[in-house]
């Protein structure tokens, strides 16, 4: 059997135009996920502490019709083989933890992390979640908490007669009480970081949970052991850049359109083949 015979023998398992239909369909599905991810990034352009996502793709398995180096009938070897790919698939939506822009608020309980680290908050189920959103409030019990009422860990209690709050770059929290002139230290902000923050799971409400991929949290004080410092009266905004996302969306839209053209081209070839007469 010659190399040409082997080639056509490999095609008997399926009509190549049908293969191209399914290949183009994988491209359309992948680009749909890409557009969905970009849309979520743009929707959260003003979300405090939001980190944008990026879709990673991989090509699918290849059908080898003729391997490179195959001996020929003339005693030589084929320098290059024949391989046909079967499309693409998304393999990850990776969070990008670059620093977002910093906005001044003059609110003493608005905190920004300049560098690596996450704030820790206690969820109702007793598990600790992690966030870059430093827009904290004080509840009726004086606890510092998130907008959803989740207390910061370790807990910080602001006395009722507090007139001013001061939080240093290394996380020391001090207050000035009514009638007093000295600052009284009441606690310390602790941060957590992960060896692989992209492995964290987003659970909404600006919160993340650790996974086996992210590794265990490493807890420490701001400014020490690789942790970022605390800035009081500032918030970290989303790291989404609208212009970049719009360009990415146009690229994804055009890629989706090109894949749909591949479906149309394959369908047209099938139509012509179906109209053949003996």
C-alpha positions as CSV (number, residue, x, y, z in Angstrom):
1,X,0.0,0.0,0.0
2,X,1.4,3.4,-1.0
3,X,1.4,6.5,1.2
4,X,-1.4,7.9,-1.0
5,X,-3.5,4.8,-0.3
6,X,-2.9,5.0,3.4
7,X,-4.0,8.7,3.3
8,X,-7.3,7.9,1.7
9,X,-7.8,4.9,3.9
10,X,-7.5,7.2,7.0
11,X,-10.3,9.4,5.5
12,X,-12.8,6.6,5.4
13,X,-13.7,7.0,9.1
14,X,-15.5,10.3,8.4
15,X,-16.1,12.8,5.8
16,X,-13.6,15.7,6.2
17,X,-16.1,18.4,5.7
18,X,-18.2,17.1,8.7
19,X,-15.0,17.2,10.7
20,X,-14.5,20.9,9.8
21,X,-18.1,21.6,11.0
22,X,-17.3,20.3,14.5
23,X,-13.9,22.0,14.5
24,X,-15.4,25.3,13.8
25,X,-18.1,24.7,16.4
26,X,-15.4,24.3,19.1
27,X,-14.0,27.7,18.0
28,X,-17.4,29.4,18.3
29,X,-18.0,27.9,21.8
30,X,-14.5,28.9,23.0
31,X,-15.0,32.5,21.7
32,X,-18.5,32.6,23.4
33,X,-16.8,31.9,26.7
34,X,-14.2,34.5,25.9
35,X,-16.9,37.1,25.3
36,X,-18.7,36.1,28.5
37,X,-15.5,36.6,30.5
38,X,-14.8,39.9,28.9
39,X,-18.4,41.0,29.6
40,X,-18.0,40.1,33.3
41,X,-14.7,42.2,33.4
42,X,-16.4,45.2,31.9
43,X,-19.5,44.8,34.2
44,X,-17.1,45.1,37.2
45,X,-15.1,48.0,36.0
46,X,-16.1,50.0,39.1
47,X,-16.2,47.1,41.6
48,X,-13.8,47.8,44.5
49,X,-10.9,45.3,44.6
50,X,-12.1,43.4,41.5
51,X,-9.5,41.3,39.6
52,X,-10.1,40.7,35.9
53,X,-10.1,37.2,34.4
54,X,-8.5,35.9,31.2
55,X,-9.4,32.8,29.3
56,X,-6.6,30.3,28.4
57,X,-7.1,28.0,25.4
58,X,-5.6,24.7,24.2
59,X,-5.7,23.0,20.9
60,X,-7.5,19.6,20.8
61,X,-6.2,16.2,19.9
62,X,-4.8,15.7,16.4
63,X,-5.7,13.0,13.9
64,X,-2.4,11.7,12.4
65,X,-3.0,10.8,8.7
66,X,0.7,10.2,8.0
67,X,3.6,10.5,10.5
68,X,6.8,12.3,9.7
69,X,9.6,9.9,9.1
70,X,7.4,7.3,7.5
71,X,9.4,5.1,5.0
72,X,8.2,5.5,1.4
73,X,8.1,2.9,-1.4
74,X,11.2,4.6,-2.9
75,X,13.2,3.8,0.2
76,X,13.3,7.4,1.5
77,X,11.4,9.0,4.5
78,X,8.6,11.5,4.6
79,X,10.1,14.7,5.9
80,X,6.8,16.1,7.3
81,X,3.6,14.2,8.2
82,X,0.0,15.0,7.8
83,X,-1.9,16.0,11.0
84,X,-5.4,17.4,11.2
85,X,-6.5,19.2,14.4
86,X,-10.0,19.0,15.9
87,X,-10.4,22.5,17.3
88,X,-9.9,24.3,20.6
89,X,-11.0,24.2,24.1
90,X,-10.8,26.6,27.1
91,X,-8.7,25.2,30.0
92,X,-8.7,28.0,32.5
93,X,-10.2,31.4,33.4
94,X,-7.2,32.9,35.1
95,X,-7.5,35.7,37.6
96,X,-5.0,38.5,37.0
97,X,-3.9,40.0,40.4
98,X,-2.2,43.1,39.2
99,X,-2.6,46.2,41.3
100,X,-5.7,48.2,40.5
101,X,-5.8,52.0,40.5
102,X,-6.0,53.7,43.9
103,X,-8.7,56.2,44.8
104,X,-8.7,58.6,47.7
105,X,-11.9,58.6,49.8
106,X,-10.8,60.3,53.1
107,X,-12.8,57.6,54.9
108,X,-10.8,56.4,57.9
109,X,-12.1,52.8,57.5
110,X,-11.3,52.6,53.8
111,X,-8.1,50.6,53.4
112,X,-5.9,49.7,50.4
113,X,-3.2,47.0,50.2
114,X,-0.3,48.3,48.3
115,X,1.4,45.1,47.2
116,X,0.7,41.5,48.0
117,X,-2.0,40.2,50.4
118,X,-5.7,39.8,51.2
119,X,-7.9,41.0,54.0
120,X,-9.5,38.1,56.0
121,X,-13.2,38.1,56.9
122,X,-15.3,35.5,58.8
123,X,-18.2,34.0,56.9
124,X,-21.5,32.9,58.7
125,X,-20.5,29.2,58.2
126,X,-17.3,29.8,60.2
127,X,-14.9,29.7,57.2
128,X,-12.5,32.5,56.4
129,X,-12.8,34.2,53.1
130,X,-10.3,36.6,51.5
131,X,-10.8,39.9,49.8
132,X,-9.0,42.9,48.3
133,X,-12.0,45.1,49.0
134,X,-11.0,47.4,51.9
135,X,-14.3,49.4,52.1
136,X,-15.0,48.5,55.8
137,X,-17.7,49.7,58.1
138,X,-18.5,49.6,61.8
139,X,-21.6,47.6,62.9
140,X,-23.8,48.4,65.9
141,X,-21.5,46.3,68.2
142,X,-18.4,48.3,67.1
143,X,-16.9,45.5,65.0
144,X,-15.1,46.4,61.8
145,X,-16.8,44.5,59.0
146,X,-17.5,44.4,55.3
147,X,-20.5,45.9,53.5
148,X,-22.3,42.5,54.0
149,X,-21.6,42.6,57.8
150,X,-18.8,40.0,57.7
151,X,-16.3,40.8,60.5
152,X,-12.6,41.3,59.8
153,X,-10.2,38.7,61.2
154,X,-8.7,39.2,63.7
155,X,-11.7,41.2,65.0
156,X,-11.3,44.9,65.6
157,X,-13.7,46.7,68.0
158,X,-14.0,50.4,67.8
159,X,-15.1,52.0,71.1
160,X,-18.3,54.0,71.1
161,X,-16.7,57.3,72.2
162,X,-14.0,57.2,69.5
163,X,-13.4,60.5,67.8
164,X,-10.7,59.5,65.3
165,X,-9.2,56.3,63.9
166,X,-5.6,55.9,62.8
167,X,-4.3,52.9,60.9
168,X,-0.6,52.8,60.2
169,X,1.1,51.3,57.1
170,X,2.1,48.2,59.1
171,X,-1.5,47.6,60.2
172,X,-1.5,49.0,63.8
173,X,-5.0,50.3,64.6
174,X,-5.2,53.2,67.1
175,X,-8.1,55.4,68.2
176,X,-8.5,58.6,70.0
177,X,-11.3,58.7,72.6
178,X,-13.5,61.7,73.5
179,X,-11.8,63.9,76.1
180,X,-8.4,62.3,75.5
181,X,-5.4,63.5,73.5
182,X,-3.4,60.2,73.2
183,X,-3.9,57.5,70.6
184,X,-4.8,54.1,72.1
185,X,-3.8,51.0,70.2
186,X,-6.7,48.6,69.9
187,X,-5.5,45.9,67.4
188,X,-3.5,45.0,64.4
189,X,-4.7,44.3,60.8
190,X,-3.4,41.0,59.5
191,X,-3.1,40.0,55.9
192,X,-2.9,36.6,54.1
193,X,-1.2,35.7,50.9
194,X,-1.0,32.6,48.7
195,X,1.7,31.0,46.7
196,X,-0.7,30.7,43.8
197,X,-3.5,33.3,44.1
198,X,-4.8,32.4,40.6
199,X,-5.9,29.1,42.2
200,X,-8.4,30.9,44.5
201,X,-12.1,30.4,43.9
202,X,-14.3,33.4,43.4
203,X,-17.5,33.1,45.4
204,X,-18.9,36.5,44.7
205,X,-19.3,39.6,46.9
206,X,-15.6,40.4,46.3
207,X,-14.6,37.2,48.2
208,X,-12.2,34.4,47.4
209,X,-11.8,31.0,49.0
210,X,-8.7,28.9,49.0
211,X,-8.3,25.6,47.1
212,X,-5.7,22.9,46.9
213,X,-4.3,24.8,43.9
214,X,-3.9,28.1,45.7
215,X,-2.1,26.5,48.7
216,X,-2.7,27.2,52.3
217,X,-2.9,30.9,53.4
218,X,0.3,32.5,54.8
219,X,-0.7,35.0,57.4
220,X,1.4,38.0,58.5
221,X,1.6,41.7,59.2
222,X,1.5,44.4,56.5
223,X,5.0,45.4,55.3
224,X,6.7,42.3,56.6
225,X,7.7,39.0,54.9
226,X,6.6,40.0,51.4
227,X,3.2,41.5,52.4
228,X,2.0,44.8,51.1
229,X,1.5,47.9,53.2
230,X,-1.8,49.5,54.3
231,X,-3.0,52.8,53.1
232,X,-5.7,54.5,55.1
233,X,-8.4,56.6,53.4
234,X,-7.9,54.9,50.0
235,X,-9.5,52.1,48.1
236,X,-8.2,49.8,45.4
237,X,-10.4,50.0,42.4
238,X,-10.8,47.3,39.7
239,X,-7.8,46.5,37.6
240,X,-9.9,46.3,34.5
241,X,-8.8,48.6,31.6
242,X,-11.8,49.4,29.5
243,X,-9.8,50.0,26.3
244,X,-8.0,46.7,26.5
245,X,-11.2,44.8,27.2
246,X,-13.0,46.5,24.3
247,X,-10.1,45.5,22.0
248,X,-10.2,42.0,23.3
249,X,-14.0,41.9,22.7
250,X,-13.6,43.0,19.1
251,X,-10.9,40.4,18.6
252,X,-13.2,37.7,20.1
253,X,-16.1,38.8,18.1
254,X,-14.2,38.6,14.8
255,X,-12.8,35.2,15.8
256,X,-16.4,34.0,16.4
257,X,-17.4,35.5,13.0
258,X,-14.5,33.7,11.2
259,X,-15.4,30.4,12.8
260,X,-19.0,30.9,11.7
261,X,-17.7,31.5,8.1
262,X,-15.9,28.1,8.4
263,X,-19.2,26.5,9.2
264,X,-20.8,28.1,6.2
265,X,-18.0,27.1,3.9
266,X,-18.1,23.5,5.1
267,X,-21.9,23.5,4.7
268,X,-21.5,24.8,1.1
269,X,-19.1,22.1,0.2
270,X,-21.5,19.5,1.6
271,X,-24.3,21.0,-0.4
272,X,-22.3,20.8,-3.6
273,X,-21.3,17.2,-2.8
274,X,-24.9,16.3,-2.2
275,X,-25.9,17.7,-5.6
276,X,-23.4,15.6,-7.6
277,X,-24.9,13.3,-10.3
278,X,-23.4,10.2,-11.8
